[in-house]
């Protein structure tokens, strides 16, 4: 969470119904190396195969991180 927060951007917007809203926008793609390391530790703990771990890591890239991460890797 510290890494998530270190990459967050504080944003403000104005709504007619609620007024000014301040929120943090998170970018998990910048924390991907830490997330992958956590996945590796958990995979080892639960006895996952390398193929299963690969599916987990690549699922994360495809569905959670967005296509721009794949493009940056190329």
Rosetta blueprint (number, residue, H / E / L):
1 X L
2 X H
3 X H
4 X H
5 X H
6 X H
7 X L
8 X L
9 X E
10 X E
11 X E
12 X E
13 X E
14 X E
15 X E
16 X L
17 X L
18 X L
19 X E
20 X E
21 X E
22 X E
23 X E
24 X E
25 X E
26 X L
27 X L
28 X H
29 X H
30 X H
31 X H
32 X H
33 X H
34 X H
35 X H
36 X H
37 X H
38 X H
39 X H
40 X H
41 X H
42 X H
43 X H
44 X H
45 X H
46 X H
47 X L
48 X L
49 X L
50 X H
51 X H
52 X H
53 X H
54 X H
55 X H
56 X H
57 X H
58 X H
59 X H
60 X H
61 X H
62 X H
63 X H
64 X H
65 X H
66 X L
67 X H
68 X H
69 X H
70 X H
71 X H
72 X H
73 X H
74 X L
